[in-house]
Amino acid sequence: MVEVTLCFLIRNNPAEEVLLGLKKVGFGQGKYGGFGGKVEAGETPEMAAVREMAEETGIKVAAQDLQRVGHLTFVFPYRPAWSQVVHVFLARSWDGEAVESVEARPVWCPTSEIPYARMWQDSAYWLPRILAGQKVRARFTFREDNETVDEMEIEEIADCRSQILDLNGGNVPWGPPHNKGCLCTSTLILPQKEVPGKSIAWLKCQPICEPSPRSYFNLTPRSGWGTRIRTSAY
């Protein structure tokens, strides 16, 4: 499934205005939405988001200023080529002013007046959550008209942090955060031999994190050494 990015510039915290683009050509023509496009070979989603924002608006956003806030899967059973996985970002810092391009006309919009009726139908389910500060993972399946949402799954995802969790009470920080804005379904690994007499757990990211040593602790419990349970990210 093709991977794409979607980036929203927002003013103030909490968000009071968001930069939307009226798509002029191609996929989503005539609809409002964020700015983005396909992740090209050799690019990370962050690199693609930076490039697409510059191409579509003239605005320069630094990769370190992107906050990863959503992981969306769109399934078009009647138009499989449209199915895609979307990495959603917010940015509050950038250089330049948005200008109209051949692809989109940028419009600053109060968050209380977002034109959901002129956006993809799914936007009304996840965009308000993201603008309110949540991070979400969602899956949308569309009907034969390729416009109407037929099935939807959506959940809020918390930030993931590399840490030891003391199951007897309290979190013990351990090392730096995972990749900025990491969205994970985590695995708790309970190593009984690490700290005698205490129940602790390592937090491990799943593949939605960037696959680098800095983004997760790749700890696999040995046979008879620990117990694995599923939980949402902390």
C-alpha positions as CSV (number, residue, x, y, z in Angstrom):
1,M,0.0,0.0,0.0
2,V,1.4,3.4,-1.0
3,E,2.6,5.7,1.8
4,V,1.8,9.4,1.8
5,T,2.1,12.4,4.1
6,L,-0.3,15.0,5.3
7,C,0.8,18.1,7.1
8,F,-1.1,20.9,8.8
9,L,0.3,24.2,10.0
10,I,-1.4,25.6,13.0
11,R,-1.3,28.9,14.9
12,N,-1.4,29.0,18.7
13,N,-1.7,26.3,21.3
14,P,-4.4,25.1,21.5
15,A,-4.8,25.5,17.8
16,E,-7.0,28.5,16.8
17,E,-6.2,28.5,13.0
18,V,-5.1,25.8,10.6
19,L,-3.7,26.1,7.1
20,L,-5.8,24.2,4.6
21,G,-5.3,23.7,0.9
22,L,-8.0,23.6,-1.8
23,K,-6.8,20.9,-4.1
24,K,-6.8,22.2,-7.7
25,V,-5.6,19.0,-9.6
26,G,-5.3,15.3,-9.1
27,F,-6.4,13.1,-6.2
28,G,-9.0,15.0,-4.1
29,Q,-9.5,17.8,-6.6
30,G,-12.0,20.4,-5.3
31,K,-11.6,19.3,-1.7
32,Y,-9.9,21.0,1.2
33,G,-7.3,19.2,3.2
34,G,-3.7,19.3,4.5
35,F,-0.6,19.4,2.3
36,G,1.3,16.3,1.3
37,G,1.9,13.6,-1.1
38,K,3.7,10.3,-1.7
39,V,6.8,9.2,0.2
40,E,9.4,8.8,-2.4
41,A,12.1,6.1,-2.5
42,G,14.9,6.9,0.0
43,E,12.7,9.3,2.0
44,T,11.4,9.2,5.5
45,P,7.8,10.5,6.0
46,E,9.3,13.6,7.6
47,M,11.5,14.3,4.6
48,A,8.5,13.8,2.3
49,A,6.3,16.1,4.4
50,V,9.0,18.9,4.3
51,R,9.4,18.5,0.5
52,E,5.7,18.5,-0.2
53,M,5.0,21.5,2.0
54,A,7.6,23.5,0.1
55,E,6.4,22.4,-3.3
56,E,2.7,23.1,-2.6
57,T,2.9,26.3,-0.5
58,G,6.5,27.7,-0.7
59,I,6.7,27.3,3.1
60,K,9.9,25.8,4.6
61,V,9.3,23.5,7.6
62,A,12.2,21.9,9.4
63,A,11.9,18.2,10.0
64,Q,12.5,18.6,13.7
65,D,9.6,21.0,13.9
66,L,7.1,18.3,12.7
67,Q,5.0,16.6,15.3
68,R,3.7,13.1,14.2
69,V,0.1,13.0,15.2
70,G,-1.7,10.4,13.1
71,H,-1.4,7.1,11.3
72,L,-4.4,6.7,9.0
73,T,-5.2,3.8,6.7
74,F,-7.6,4.4,3.8
75,V,-9.0,1.3,2.0
76,F,-10.8,1.7,-1.3
77,P,-12.1,-1.8,-2.2
78,Y,-13.6,-0.5,-5.5
79,R,-10.5,1.6,-6.4
80,P,-7.5,-0.3,-4.9
81,A,-5.0,2.0,-6.4
82,W,-6.3,4.7,-4.1
83,S,-5.7,2.7,-0.9
84,Q,-3.0,4.3,1.2
85,V,-1.3,4.7,4.5
86,V,-1.1,8.4,5.6
87,H,1.4,9.8,8.1
88,V,-0.1,13.0,9.6
89,F,2.0,15.8,11.0
90,L,1.4,19.2,12.7
91,A,3.8,22.1,12.7
92,R,3.8,25.3,14.7
93,S,7.0,26.8,13.4
94,W,8.0,27.5,9.8
95,D,9.6,30.1,7.5
96,G,7.8,32.0,4.8
97,E,4.2,32.8,3.8
98,A,1.9,30.4,2.0
99,V,1.4,31.1,-1.7
100,E,-0.9,29.5,-4.3
101,S,0.7,26.8,-6.5
102,V,-0.5,24.8,-9.4
103,E,-1.6,22.1,-7.0
104,A,-3.4,23.9,-4.2
105,R,-4.7,27.3,-3.0
106,P,-3.8,27.8,0.7
107,V,-6.4,29.2,3.1
108,W,-6.0,30.0,6.8
109,C,-9.2,28.8,8.6
110,P,-10.3,29.2,12.2
111,T,-10.5,25.8,13.8
112,S,-14.2,26.5,14.6
113,E,-15.0,27.0,11.0
114,I,-13.3,24.2,9.2
115,P,-15.3,23.3,6.0
116,Y,-15.8,19.6,6.6
117,A,-18.6,19.4,4.1
118,R,-16.0,20.2,1.4
119,M,-13.4,17.7,2.6
120,W,-13.0,13.9,2.5
121,Q,-15.8,12.5,4.7
122,D,-13.3,10.8,7.0
123,S,-11.8,14.2,8.0
124,A,-14.6,15.0,10.4
125,Y,-13.8,11.9,12.5
126,W,-10.0,12.4,13.0
127,L,-9.0,16.1,12.3
128,P,-10.9,17.6,15.3
129,R,-9.2,15.1,17.6
130,I,-5.7,16.0,16.2
131,L,-6.4,19.8,16.4
132,A,-7.5,19.2,20.0
133,G,-4.2,17.7,20.9
134,Q,-4.8,14.0,20.5
135,K,-2.8,11.5,18.5
136,V,-4.8,8.9,16.6
137,R,-4.6,5.7,14.6
138,A,-7.5,5.0,12.3
139,R,-8.7,2.9,9.5
140,F,-11.4,3.9,7.0
141,T,-13.0,1.7,4.3
142,F,-15.0,3.4,1.6
143,R,-18.1,2.4,-0.3
144,E,-18.5,1.8,-4.0
145,D,-18.8,5.6,-4.6
146,N,-15.3,6.1,-3.2
147,E,-16.6,9.0,-1.1
148,T,-18.7,7.5,1.7
149,V,-17.1,6.0,4.7
150,D,-18.4,2.4,5.1
151,E,-16.4,1.2,8.0
152,M,-14.3,3.0,10.6
153,E,-11.9,2.1,13.4
154,I,-10.3,4.9,15.4
155,E,-8.3,5.1,18.6
156,E,-6.3,7.7,20.5
157,I,-2.6,6.9,20.9
158,A,-0.4,8.3,23.6
159,D,3.2,9.3,23.3
160,C,5.6,6.4,23.6
161,R,8.6,6.8,26.0
162,S,11.5,4.5,26.6
163,Q,11.3,3.8,30.3
164,I,11.1,1.1,32.9
165,L,7.6,0.8,34.3
166,D,7.5,-0.2,38.0
167,L,4.3,-2.3,38.1
168,N,4.2,-1.9,41.9
169,G,3.6,1.8,41.4
170,G,5.1,4.7,39.5
171,N,7.1,5.1,36.3
172,V,10.9,5.3,36.3
173,P,12.3,7.3,33.4
174,W,14.9,5.5,31.4
175,G,16.6,7.2,28.5
176,P,15.3,9.7,26.0
177,P,11.9,9.7,24.4
178,H,11.3,7.7,21.2
179,N,11.1,9.5,17.9
180,K,9.3,12.7,18.3
181,G,5.5,12.1,18.1
182,C,6.0,8.3,18.1
183,L,2.8,6.4,17.7
184,C,2.9,2.9,18.9
185,T,1.2,-0.1,20.1
186,S,3.7,-1.2,22.7
187,T,4.7,-4.5,24.2
188,L,5.5,-4.8,27.9
189,I,8.3,-7.3,28.5
190,L,8.5,-8.4,32.1
191,P,12.1,-9.6,32.8
192,Q,11.9,-11.4,36.2
193,K,15.7,-11.6,36.5
194,E,16.6,-8.0,35.9
195,V,15.6,-6.7,39.4
196,P,15.2,-9.5,41.9
197,G,12.0,-9.1,44.0
198,K,10.5,-6.4,41.8
199,S,8.1,-6.5,38.8
200,I,9.3,-4.2,36.1
201,A,8.7,-3.9,32.4
202,W,10.5,-2.5,29.4
203,L,8.4,-0.5,26.9
204,K,9.1,-1.6,23.3
205,C,7.8,0.1,20.2
206,Q,6.2,-1.8,17.3
207,P,7.0,-1.1,13.6
208,I,5.1,2.1,13.3
209,C,8.1,3.8,14.9
210,E,11.1,4.6,12.7
211,P,13.2,1.4,12.6
212,S,16.4,2.8,14.2
213,P,18.2,1.9,17.5
214,R,17.2,5.3,18.8
215,S,13.5,4.7,18.4
216,Y,13.1,1.5,20.3
217,F,14.7,-1.1,22.6
218,N,14.6,-4.3,20.7
219,L,14.3,-6.6,23.7
220,T,13.0,-10.1,23.1
221,P,12.3,-12.1,26.3
222,R,14.1,-15.5,26.5
223,S,12.1,-18.6,26.9
224,G,11.1,-18.9,30.5
225,W,12.6,-15.5,31.3
226,G,9.7,-13.2,31.0
227,T,6.0,-12.7,30.1
228,R,4.7,-10.6,27.3
229,I,1.4,-8.6,27.5
230,R,-0.2,-6.1,25.1
231,T,-1.0,-2.6,26.2
232,S,-1.5,0.9,24.7
233,A,1.6,3.1,24.6
234,Y,2.4,5.2,27.7
